[in-house]
Amino acid sequence: MRRLIATLALCSLVGCGMFDFTSPRKRNRQLTQPGMPHLAAGEIPEGSPRITTDKVDGPTVDQLPADQPGMIVLILLDSVRADHTHLCGGDRPNTPALDALRDKGAVVSCQAYAPATWSLPAQASIFTGLDPDKHGLVTRGAHLDPALPTLAQEMSTRGYQTVLISASPFLGEPTGLQRGFHEVRVAEGLTSEYRAEGVVKMLRYLIAQVDPKRPTFLVLNLFDAHDPYPEILGKVDWAKLQGAVNFDGPEGASVDATKFLAGALQGPAKSEYLARVTNGYDHGVFVDDAVVGNVARVIERFQLGKHGLRVIVTGTHGENLGDHDSLRHNGVPWESVARVPFLMLDSTQKGTLKLPDVMSTTGAFYLARDGKLPDPPSPVQSMSFDEGGRAANAWMKDAVAIWPSAGLKLVRMDGKSLRYDLKADPNEANGAPVTDAAELASLDALAKSAADAEARALTVPPDEAVSQLFARLGGAD
């Protein structure tokens, strides 16, 4: 009986296609927003045009090559670090939907690394296939060079309908990262209607207007593991009930965050505060995972994967939860900030899809577009840029990191070059000086490239619209 109950609960998350006892009327109601008529797969409200019929010129799904799926989904999990997901060995059962996708045949990497330590450059790398020192979005006033094509533009050129729904405001139109999307819904603030199930509600509305005869490229950016972490209302038994965790107060940094970062919280008070932070964060990951499961249900109900389905899920960057005496991210690319989960499920792949032992999330661009990584793949490296401190954040500074192989890490910061054995020293407490000439040369080259990119960005007048976007968001990143 317990196994049956667990199976039913899992299917409700990921759409197993079985044990579906809901009536057609109720199923249709689940696929619309309040006030909309009941819609079946492919139906749209009367008088409402298909969202891209007059914008896309390309093959229909039944004309696609066998290795090109009719539906490609890219899901970005903002601020989700690998070691706090059950999928990658976390001790809390907070990713049942991702676990189920893995069990269905998805290939998983828990050694994927973000190329930057905050949202804008990390997202830009996934959208362009370029590292931050190449695409240049390394400051809060930067706008993507119009000469650089985006993933959405590439997919649109191939005849795909392109849809973006983002609970992250950092994909706002001024950054240039919306280029190529036919239909866009992006949150205007850190808390918005697109958090949690709000993304799914909007997806149900837009998917009903997608032409099922044409291929579709869908990007979802989930934001529930980014502060403020959502309140815990009793839906999990592995964390206590608590309110939302917010690092910013009405007049700046919150009192608890300020005390922690100043070293004023010690003993039980410090432990209690970090437990609250971690509980809120792990629950935020759980909320993101539930959205992933419900997105899978919507796609299945509309039968958008029957002509091939490719799904990629990855984090944009990680999060400090007291690691290295820091909160949030956008500091040194420690493992807590740089290492994220990566999952790919592709029904068009013949044989077993394999991912490298260690990889860059920049590769998501190529995996989404082509179903494979470039040869050679993107270098596994990450960089941060000093944009000035913020009381409730990690200490921002220029720093770079390289991962030559799984378990080995090279870091350049404060003028020092350090080598970390991550297997023996997972908390990165004991870096040894780098003495190998080739490793030193690699760190020097990356540090110079990052510094040059920052210098170029600072010599260009900041885009006023981008600056206003970040001003509205405060110090968040």
C-alpha positions in Angstrom: 0.0 0.0 0.0 2.8 2.4 0.8 4.5 1.7 -2.5 1.2 2.4 -4.4 0.7 5.7 -2.5 4.3 6.8 -3.3 3.8 5.9 -7.0 0.6 7.9 -7.2 2.2 10.9 -5.6 5.2 10.7 -8.0 3.0 10.5 -11.0 1.0 13.5 -9.9 4.3 15.4 -10.1 5.8 14.2 -13.4 2.9 13.0 -15.4 3.4 9.2 -15.6 0.5 8.8 -18.0 -1.2 6.3 -15.7 -3.6 6.3 -12.7 -5.2 9.4 -14.1 -8.7 9.4 -12.6 -9.6 13.1 -13.3 -12.4 13.9 -15.6 -11.8 15.5 -19.0 -13.5 18.7 -17.8 -11.4 18.8 -14.7 -8.2 18.1 -16.7 -9.0 21.0 -19.1 -9.7 23.3 -16.2 -6.2 22.6 -14.9 -4.7 23.7 -18.2 -6.1 27.2 -18.2 -6.0 30.3 -16.2 -9.0 31.4 -14.2 -11.7 32.9 -16.4 -10.5 31.2 -19.5 -12.8 28.7 -21.4 -12.0 25.0 -21.1 -9.4 24.1 -23.7 -8.3 20.8 -25.2 -4.8 20.2 -26.6 -4.3 22.6 -29.5 -7.4 24.7 -28.8 -7.2 28.5 -28.3 -9.7 31.0 -27.1 -12.1 32.1 -29.9 -10.7 35.0 -31.8 -7.2 34.6 -30.4 -4.5 33.9 -33.0 -1.8 31.3 -32.7 1.1 33.1 -31.1 3.6 32.4 -33.9 1.8 31.3 -37.0 2.7 34.5 -38.8 6.2 34.7 -37.3 7.6 31.3 -38.1 8.6 29.9 -41.4 9.9 26.3 -41.2 9.0 22.7 -41.2 6.1 21.2 -39.3 6.9 18.6 -36.6 6.2 15.7 -38.9 8.8 17.1 -41.4 11.6 17.2 -38.8 14.6 14.9 -39.1 14.4 11.9 -36.7 17.1 13.4 -34.5 15.4 16.8 -34.2 12.7 16.9 -31.5 9.4 18.8 -32.0 9.6 20.1 -28.4 12.8 21.4 -26.7 12.5 22.6 -23.1 15.3 24.5 -21.2 14.6 25.0 -17.5 17.0 27.2 -15.5 17.0 26.9 -11.8 18.2 30.2 -10.4 20.6 29.8 -7.4 20.3 26.0 -7.2 23.6 24.4 -6.0 24.2 20.7 -6.7 24.9 19.5 -3.2 21.6 20.8 -1.9 19.6 18.7 -4.3 18.6 15.1 -3.5 19.4 14.4 -7.2 23.1 15.1 -6.5 23.3 13.4 -3.1 21.6 15.9 -0.8 20.2 14.3 2.3 16.7 15.9 2.0 14.1 14.5 -0.4 13.6 17.9 -2.2 13.9 16.8 -5.8 11.4 14.0 -6.4 10.5 15.3 -10.0 14.1 15.5 -11.0 14.8 12.1 -9.5 11.9 10.7 -11.5 13.3 12.2 -14.7 16.6 10.5 -14.0 14.9 7.2 -13.4 13.1 7.6 -16.7 16.5 7.7 -18.5 17.7 11.3 -18.2 21.5 11.6 -18.0 22.7 13.7 -15.0 25.9 15.5 -14.1 26.5 16.7 -10.6 29.9 18.2 -11.7 28.5 21.0 -13.8 29.9 24.5 -13.2 28.4 27.9 -13.9 30.7 30.2 -15.9 29.9 33.2 -13.6 28.7 33.7 -10.0 25.6 35.8 -10.6 22.6 35.7 -12.8 23.2 38.1 -15.7 26.5 36.7 -17.0 25.6 33.1 -16.2 22.3 33.3 -18.1 24.0 35.1 -21.0 26.5 32.3 -21.3 23.7 29.7 -21.6 21.8 32.0 -24.1 24.9 32.6 -26.3 27.2 29.6 -25.8 30.0 32.0 -24.8 31.8 32.5 -21.6 31.4 35.9 -19.9 34.7 37.3 -21.1 33.5 36.7 -24.6 29.9 37.9 -24.4 30.7 40.9 -22.2 27.6 41.0 -19.9 29.7 41.3 -16.7 28.3 44.5 -15.2 24.9 45.6 -14.2 24.7 48.2 -17.0 25.7 45.9 -19.9 23.4 45.1 -22.9 24.1 42.1 -25.1 25.9 43.0 -28.3 23.3 42.9 -31.2 25.9 41.1 -33.3 25.9 38.1 -31.0 23.0 35.6 -31.8 21.0 34.2 -29.0 19.8 30.6 -28.6 16.2 31.7 -29.2 17.2 33.4 -32.4 18.9 30.3 -33.6 15.9 28.2 -32.8 13.5 30.7 -34.4 15.7 30.5 -37.6 15.2 26.7 -37.6 11.4 27.2 -37.5 10.7 26.8 -33.8 8.1 28.8 -31.9 10.0 30.3 -29.1 8.5 31.0 -25.6 10.1 32.5 -22.5 8.6 32.6 -19.0 10.9 33.8 -16.3 10.3 34.3 -12.6 13.8 35.9 -12.6 13.7 39.7 -13.4 17.3 39.5 -14.7 16.0 38.4 -18.1 14.2 41.7 -18.6 14.1 43.1 -22.1 16.8 45.8 -21.6 19.6 43.2 -21.2 19.1 41.9 -24.8 18.6 38.3 -23.6 15.0 38.3 -24.8 16.0 38.6 -28.5 14.6 35.8 -30.6 11.6 34.9 -28.4 8.2 35.2 -30.0 6.3 35.3 -26.7 7.8 36.6 -23.4 6.6 36.8 -19.8 9.2 38.1 -17.3 8.8 39.0 -13.7 9.3 42.7 -12.8 10.7 42.0 -9.3 12.2 39.5 -6.9 8.7 38.4 -5.8 6.1 38.1 -8.5 3.2 36.2 -9.8 5.6 34.0 -11.6 7.1 32.4 -8.5 6.1 28.8 -7.7 2.9 27.7 -9.6 2.6 31.1 -11.2 5.0 29.9 -13.9 2.8 26.9 -14.6 -0.4 28.9 -14.8 1.2 31.1 -17.4 2.6 28.1 -19.2 -0.9 26.6 -19.4 -2.2 29.8 -21.0 0.6 30.2 -23.6 0.9 26.5 -24.5 -2.8 26.4 -25.4 -2.0 29.0 -28.1 1.1 27.2 -29.5 0.6 25.6 -32.8 1.0 21.8 -32.2 1.9 21.3 -35.8 5.0 23.3 -35.5 8.1 22.7 -33.3 8.4 24.6 -30.0 11.3 25.9 -28.0 10.4 26.7 -24.4 12.6 28.4 -21.8 11.5 28.6 -18.1 13.5 30.4 -15.5 12.5 29.4 -11.9 13.4 31.6 -9.0 12.2 30.0 -5.7 15.7 29.1 -4.5 16.7 32.8 -4.8 16.2 34.9 -1.8 13.7 35.8 -0.3 13.3 32.1 0.3 9.6 31.1 0.5 7.9 30.4 3.8 7.4 26.8 4.9 3.8 26.0 5.5 3.9 22.3 6.4 4.1 20.6 3.0 7.4 18.9 4.0 8.3 16.8 7.1 12.0 17.5 6.9 11.9 21.2 7.9 10.1 23.2 10.6 7.4 25.7 9.8 8.9 29.2 9.3 8.3 32.4 7.5 10.1 33.7 4.4 13.9 34.3 4.8 14.8 37.7 3.5 18.4 39.0 3.6 17.2 42.5 2.9 15.1 44.6 5.3 13.0 47.8 4.7 16.1 49.9 4.9 18.8 47.6 3.6 20.3 44.4 4.9 18.4 42.5 7.5 19.6 42.6 11.1 20.3 38.9 11.3 22.2 38.8 8.0 24.3 41.8 9.0 25.1 40.3 12.4 26.1 37.0 10.8 28.4 38.6 8.2 30.0 40.8 10.9 30.7 37.8 13.0 28.4 39.0 15.8 26.3 35.8 15.7 28.0 33.0 17.6 27.2 29.7 19.3 23.5 28.6 19.3 22.3 31.9 17.8 24.5 31.4 14.7 23.5 27.8 14.4 19.8 28.7 14.7 20.1 31.4 12.1 21.9 29.2 9.5 19.5 26.4 10.1 16.6 28.8 9.2 18.5 30.0 6.1 19.2 26.4 5.0 15.7 25.2 5.6 14.2 28.1 3.6 16.7 27.5 0.8 16.2 23.7 0.6 12.4 24.3 0.6 12.9 26.8 -2.2 14.6 24.0 -4.2 11.7 21.7 -3.4 9.2 24.3 -4.8 11.3 24.6 -8.0 11.3 20.9 -8.3 7.5 20.7 -7.9 7.2 23.2 -10.8 9.4 21.1 -13.0 7.1 18.2 -12.3 4.0 20.1 -13.2 5.6 21.5 -16.3 6.1 17.9 -17.4 2.4 17.2 -16.8 1.4 20.2 -19.0 3.6 19.1 -21.8 2.3 15.6 -21.6 -1.3 16.6 -21.5 -0.9 18.7 -24.6 1.0 15.9 -26.3 3.8 18.2 -27.3 6.5 15.6 -26.9 5.0 13.0 -29.3 7.3 14.2 -32.1 10.4 14.0 -29.9 11.2 15.7 -26.6 14.4 17.2 -25.4 14.5 18.5 -21.8 17.5 20.2 -20.2 17.5 21.4 -16.6 20.4 23.2 -14.9 21.2 25.7 -12.3 22.3 29.2 -13.3 24.7 29.4 -10.3 24.7 28.2 -6.6 24.3 29.9 -3.3 26.3 30.5 -0.1 24.4 29.4 3.0 27.0 30.3 5.5 29.8 28.7 3.5 33.1 30.7 3.8 31.2 33.0 6.2 29.1 34.3 3.3 25.5 34.5 2.2 24.0 34.7 -1.3 26.5 34.5 -4.2 28.5 36.8 -6.6 31.7 36.3 -4.7 34.6 33.9 -5.2 33.5 30.9 -7.3 33.6 28.4 -4.4 31.9 25.1 -5.0 28.8 26.3 -3.2 28.4 29.0 -5.7 29.7 27.4 -8.9 28.7 23.7 -8.9 25.1 23.1 -10.0 23.0 20.1 -11.2 22.6 19.3 -14.9 20.0 17.0 -16.4 19.2 16.1 -19.9 16.4 13.8 -21.3 16.2 13.4 -25.1 13.8 10.9 -26.7 15.5 11.4 -30.1 19.0 10.2 -29.0 20.0 6.7 -30.2 22.1 4.8 -27.7 23.2 6.2 -24.3 23.7 9.9 -24.1 26.9 10.7 -22.1 28.0 13.9 -20.4 31.6 14.7 -19.5 32.9 13.9 -16.0 33.1 17.7 -15.5 31.3 20.3 -17.7 30.4 23.9 -18.1 26.7 25.0 -18.1 27.6 27.0 -21.2 27.2 23.7 -22.9 23.4 23.9 -22.4 23.4 26.2 -25.5 24.7 23.5 -27.7 22.9 20.6 -26.1 19.6 22.4 -26.5 20.3 23.5 -30.1 22.2 20.4 -31.4 21.6 17.6 -28.9 25.4 17.4 -28.4 28.3 19.3 -27.0 30.8 21.1 -29.3 34.2 19.4 -30.0 36.1 20.5 -28.0 33.5 21.3 -25.3 33.4 24.7 -23.5 36.2 25.1 -21.0 35.2 24.5 -17.4 35.8 27.8 -15.7 34.1 30.5 -13.7 34.8 34.1 -13.0 33.5 36.8 -10.7 33.8 40.6 -11.0 34.2 43.2 -8.2 31.1 45.4 -8.4 31.3 46.8 -4.8 30.2 45.2 -1.6 26.8 44.6 -0.2 26.2 43.9 3.5 24.1 40.8 3.0 26.2 39.3 0.2 29.5 37.5 -0.2 32.5 39.8 -0.4 32.5 40.6 -4.2 35.9 40.5 -5.8 37.7 39.6 -9.0 38.4 35.9 -8.9 38.6 33.0 -11.4 38.5 29.3 -11.1 39.3 26.4 -13.4 38.4 22.7 -13.1 40.9 20.7 -15.1 39.2 17.5 -14.0 36.6 16.2 -11.5 37.9 16.7 -8.0 40.7 19.2 -9.0 40.2 23.0 -8.9 42.5 26.0 -9.5 41.6 29.4 -8.1 43.1 32.8 -8.6 42.1 35.5 -6.0 43.8 38.2 -4.0 46.9 37.8 -6.2 47.3 34.2 -5.0 47.0 31.0 -7.1 45.7 28.0 -5.1 45.1 24.4 -5.9 42.3 22.4 -4.2 41.9 18.7 -4.0 38.1 18.6 -3.7 37.9 14.9 -2.8 40.2 15.3 0.2 39.1 18.9 1.0 35.4 19.4 -0.1 35.0 22.5 1.9 38.0 24.2 0.2 39.7 25.0 3.5 43.2 24.1 2.6 44.4 25.4 -0.8 48.0 24.7 -1.7 50.0 27.1 -3.8 50.0 26.3 -7.5 53.5 25.4 -8.7 52.9 23.8 -12.0 53.9 26.2 -14.8 51.1 25.2 -17.1 48.5 25.6 -14.4 49.8 29.0 -13.5 49.7 30.0 -17.1 46.1 28.9 -17.5 45.1 30.9 -14.4 47.0 34.0 -15.5 45.4 33.8 -19.0 41.9 33.5 -17.6 42.4 36.2 -15.0 43.7 38.6 -17.7 40.8 37.7 -20.0 38.2 38.4 -17.3 40.0 41.7 -16.3 40.0 42.8 -20.0 36.3 42.0 -20.3 35.5 44.0 -17.2 37.6 46.9 -18.5 35.9 46.9 -21.8 32.5 46.8 -20.1 33.4 49.8 -17.9 34.6 51.9 -20.8 31.2 51.6 -22.5 28.5 53.9 -21.1 26.0 51.8 -19.2 22.7 51.1 -20.9 20.2 53.4 -19.1 17.4 50.9 -19.3 19.6 48.1 -17.9 20.8 50.4 -15.1 17.2 51.3 -14.3 16.3 47.6 -14.2 18.9 46.8 -11.6 18.2 50.0 -9.7 14.6 48.8 -9.3 15.8 45.5 -8.1 18.1 47.0 -5.5 21.3 45.1 -4.8 20.0 41.7 -5.8 21.8 39.7 -8.4 
